[in-house]
Amino acid sequence: MTVLTNKQTVTPLGSAATATAPRSIGALVKAYVALTKPRIIELLLITTLPVMFLAAHGLPDLWTATATMVFGTLSAGSANVLNCYIDRDIDRTMRRTRRRPLAKHDVSPAGALVFGVILGTLSTLGLALTVNGLAAALSLGAILFYVFVYSLVLKRRTSQNIVWGGIAGCMPVLIGWAGITGGLSWAPVVLFGVVFFWTPPHTWTLAMRYREDYAAAAVPMLPVVTTERRVVQQVVVYTWATVLCSLLLWPIAGTSLLYPAAALVLGAVCLVEVYCLLGRVNAGKTGVDLRPMRFFHWSNIYLALLFLAVALDSLFA
């Protein structure tokens, strides 16, 4: 079946005839690496390593930490590649994603699918053999959840897609803890909650900037199906939940005062930013004048610095 979007013809999803090989081996390798979405992997690793410091009450075992990070990278890469495979049709219609390898036909759909499965298999076996079975099971569960629950079910059907689909992005916290301790406890659950509440406002502000893209692709992100005011109100609610959840780590994990002090300062700045965003929407600002990407970029900094505080507290407490 041929789909017409904006007067452009989108070829059938499985058509091998549309795939053209890059001009060199280097370009092909670069295209496959791009499928793994390295920038997203970086963000996931930022939450994984500090948790291992917390679990070890200091420096974690080098071998275990390295293996967890390496195979965790493969796990996240697998989920991202398979997501690209599933979303290759809508990626061609969105300005933000139309330069991805599958959208540009730099990689064939079959090649991407095989690559994603291989990465997932290697990551699961690697964690099972070098770390422990629980870390491997959590990693595999994250891949399956992201692919089958978020990408195939939630993303194109509900405006709550990122709320529940974001669970996959919270799993590295549990994987890092399980890698060091072989079990789970309330401390990683609290940090799981931080990432869970952080994900919707982070993603919704990005979606506000690219609302037309999501609308053209028929993806019901919250900014597509409701008003900007309503989206910002939800961003405020989830930001408060993120900050309050972050403070729970102090009594539950028994951290020193370094962590709660950092969490309070970072949380305060984050709340100032979100209330500035609310002020702009209440003043009648709309579209690019709302500057939602300001909060989006700050939310990245907030998460990175918060988890850095977790690691530093574990080292110096």
C-alpha positions in Angstrom: 0.0 0.0 0.0 1.2 3.5 -0.8 0.7 6.3 1.6 0.6 10.0 0.5 1.8 12.5 3.0 2.3 16.2 2.1 2.2 15.3 -1.6 5.2 12.9 -1.1 5.0 9.2 -1.7 6.1 7.0 1.1 7.1 3.7 -0.1 5.9 0.4 1.4 7.6 -0.4 4.7 9.1 -3.6 3.7 10.2 -2.6 0.3 13.9 -3.5 -0.2 14.0 -1.6 -3.5 14.0 1.7 -1.6 17.1 0.9 0.4 20.3 2.2 -1.0 23.7 1.3 0.5 25.9 4.1 1.8 28.9 4.8 -0.4 31.5 3.4 2.0 32.0 1.0 4.9 32.6 4.0 7.2 29.3 5.5 6.2 27.5 2.2 6.8 29.0 1.9 10.2 28.1 5.4 11.0 24.5 4.8 9.9 24.2 1.7 12.1 25.6 3.6 15.1 23.1 6.4 14.5 20.3 3.8 14.7 21.2 3.2 18.3 20.6 6.9 19.2 23.8 7.5 21.1 22.6 10.7 22.7 19.8 8.9 24.4 22.2 6.2 25.5 24.4 8.8 27.1 21.4 10.0 29.2 20.6 6.4 30.3 24.2 5.8 31.3 24.2 9.0 33.4 21.6 7.3 35.6 23.2 3.9 35.6 26.7 4.6 36.9 25.9 6.8 39.9 23.5 4.2 41.2 26.3 1.7 41.2 28.3 4.0 43.4 25.3 4.3 45.7 24.8 0.5 45.8 28.5 0.0 46.6 28.7 2.8 49.2 31.7 4.1 47.3 33.6 2.9 44.3 31.9 -0.1 42.7 33.9 -3.2 41.5 35.6 -2.1 38.3 34.8 -5.3 36.4 31.2 -5.4 37.3 30.6 -1.7 36.7 32.4 -1.9 33.3 30.4 -5.0 32.2 27.2 -3.4 33.3 27.9 -0.2 31.4 29.0 -2.0 28.2 26.2 -4.5 28.0 23.8 -1.8 29.2 24.8 0.3 26.3 24.1 -2.6 23.9 20.7 -3.1 25.6 19.7 0.5 25.2 21.1 0.5 21.6 18.9 -2.6 20.8 15.8 -0.9 22.1 16.5 2.2 20.1 17.3 0.3 16.9 14.1 -1.7 17.1 12.2 1.5 17.8 13.7 3.0 14.6 12.6 -0.1 12.7 9.0 0.3 14.0 8.8 4.0 13.5 10.5 4.2 10.1 7.3 5.2 8.4 6.6 8.2 10.6 10.2 9.2 10.8 10.1 10.0 7.1 7.3 12.6 7.7 8.8 14.4 10.7 11.4 17.1 10.2 13.2 16.1 13.5 13.6 12.5 12.4 13.7 12.5 8.6 17.5 12.3 8.6 17.6 9.0 10.5 19.3 6.2 8.6 16.1 4.2 7.9 14.2 7.4 6.8 17.1 8.2 4.4 17.4 4.5 3.2 21.0 4.4 4.4 20.1 1.1 6.1 17.6 -1.5 5.0 14.7 -2.4 7.3 15.8 -6.0 7.4 19.3 -5.0 8.3 18.1 -2.8 11.1 15.8 -5.5 12.5 18.6 -8.1 12.5 21.0 -5.5 14.1 18.6 -4.7 16.9 17.9 -8.3 17.7 21.7 -9.1 17.7 22.4 -6.2 20.1 19.6 -7.3 22.4 20.8 -10.9 22.4 24.4 -9.9 23.1 23.4 -7.6 25.9 21.2 -10.1 27.7 23.8 -12.9 27.4 26.6 -10.6 28.4 24.9 -9.4 31.5 23.9 -12.9 32.5 27.4 -14.3 32.1 29.4 -11.4 33.5 27.1 -9.7 36.0 24.1 -11.6 37.2 20.8 -13.0 36.1 18.7 -10.3 37.7 20.5 -7.5 35.8 20.1 -9.5 32.6 16.3 -10.1 33.2 15.7 -6.4 33.9 17.6 -5.4 30.8 15.7 -7.8 28.6 12.4 -6.6 30.2 13.3 -3.0 29.4 13.9 -3.9 25.7 10.7 -5.8 25.4 8.7 -3.2 27.2 10.0 -0.4 25.0 9.5 -2.3 21.8 6.2 -4.1 22.4 4.4 -1.9 24.9 5.6 1.6 24.1 6.5 1.5 20.4 3.9 -0.9 19.1 1.0 -0.2 21.5 1.1 3.1 23.4 2.9 5.6 21.1 0.3 5.9 18.4 -2.8 5.2 20.5 -2.8 7.4 23.6 -1.6 10.8 24.8 -0.3 9.0 27.9 2.2 7.1 25.7 5.3 8.7 27.3 4.0 8.5 30.8 3.9 4.7 30.8 6.3 4.1 28.0 8.9 6.0 29.9 9.1 3.1 32.3 11.7 1.5 30.0 13.9 4.5 30.4 13.8 4.1 34.2 15.1 0.6 34.1 18.9 1.4 34.0 18.6 2.6 37.6 17.4 -0.9 38.7 19.9 -2.6 36.4 22.8 -0.7 37.9 21.7 -1.5 41.4 21.1 -5.1 40.6 24.5 -5.4 38.9 26.3 -4.5 42.2 24.1 -6.0 44.8 22.3 -8.9 43.0 19.0 -7.7 44.3 16.8 -4.6 44.7 15.8 -2.3 47.5 13.9 1.0 48.1 16.8 3.3 47.2 16.8 2.4 43.5 13.0 2.4 43.5 13.1 6.0 44.6 15.5 6.9 41.8 13.3 4.9 39.4 10.5 7.2 40.5 12.6 10.3 39.9 13.3 9.3 36.2 9.6 8.2 35.9 8.2 11.6 36.9 11.0 13.5 35.1 10.3 11.8 31.7 6.9 13.3 30.8 7.7 17.0 31.3 11.0 16.5 29.6 9.4 14.9 26.6 6.3 17.1 26.5 8.3 20.3 26.2 10.2 18.8 23.3 6.9 17.7 21.7 5.6 21.3 22.2 8.4 22.5 20.0 7.8 19.8 17.3 4.0 19.7 17.7 3.4 20.0 13.9 5.7 17.0 13.3 3.8 14.8 15.7 0.5 15.9 14.3 1.6 15.2 10.7 2.7 11.7 11.8 -0.6 11.2 13.7 1.2 10.5 17.0 -1.1 11.7 19.8 1.5 13.3 22.0 -0.1 15.5 24.7 0.7 18.8 23.0 -1.1 17.5 19.8 -4.4 16.6 21.6 -4.8 19.4 24.1 -4.0 23.1 24.7 -0.6 24.5 25.5 -1.9 25.7 28.8 -3.0 22.2 29.7 0.3 20.7 28.7 2.2 23.3 30.8 0.0 22.6 33.8 0.8 18.9 33.5 4.5 19.8 33.2 4.3 21.7 36.5 2.6 18.8 38.3 5.2 16.2 37.1 8.1 18.6 37.9 6.9 18.9 41.5 6.6 15.1 41.7 10.1 14.8 40.4 11.6 17.2 42.9 9.7 15.7 45.9 10.6 12.2 44.9 14.2 13.1 44.6 14.2 14.3 48.2 13.0 10.9 49.4 16.4 9.4 48.7 17.9 11.2 51.7 16.0 9.4 54.4 15.6 6.1 52.5 19.2 5.7 51.5 20.7 7.5 54.5 22.8 9.8 52.4 24.9 12.7 53.8 23.7 16.3 53.6 25.5 16.7 50.3 22.8 15.0 48.3 19.7 16.7 49.7 21.4 20.1 49.5 22.1 19.5 45.8 18.6 18.1 45.3 17.0 21.1 46.9 19.1 23.6 44.8 18.6 21.8 41.6 14.9 21.2 42.3 14.4 24.9 43.1 16.0 26.0 39.8 13.9 23.4 37.9 10.7 24.7 39.6 11.7 28.3 38.8 12.1 27.3 35.1 8.7 25.6 35.0 6.9 28.5 36.6 8.5 30.8 34.1 7.1 28.6 31.4 3.7 28.7 33.1 3.9 32.5 33.4 4.6 32.8 29.6 1.6 30.7 28.7 -0.6 32.6 31.2 0.6 35.8 29.5 -0.7 34.6 26.2 2.6 33.5 24.7 2.3 30.6 22.2 4.4 28.5 19.9 8.1 29.4 19.8 7.4 32.4 22.0 6.7 30.0 24.9 10.3 28.8 24.6 9.6 25.2 25.8 13.0 24.1 24.8 14.5 26.2 27.5 12.9 23.8 30.1 13.8 20.8 28.0 17.5 21.6 28.0 17.4 22.5 31.7 15.8 19.2 32.5 18.7 17.3 30.9 21.1 19.3 33.1 19.0 18.7 36.2 19.0 15.0 35.8 22.7 14.8 35.0 23.6 16.9 38.0 21.2 15.2 40.4 22.7 11.8 39.6 26.2 13.2 39.9 25.3 14.3 43.4 24.3 10.7 44.1 27.7 9.5 43.0 29.6 12.2 44.9 27.6 11.7 48.1 28.4 8.0 47.9 32.1 8.7 47.5 32.5 11.4 50.2 29.7 10.6 52.7 
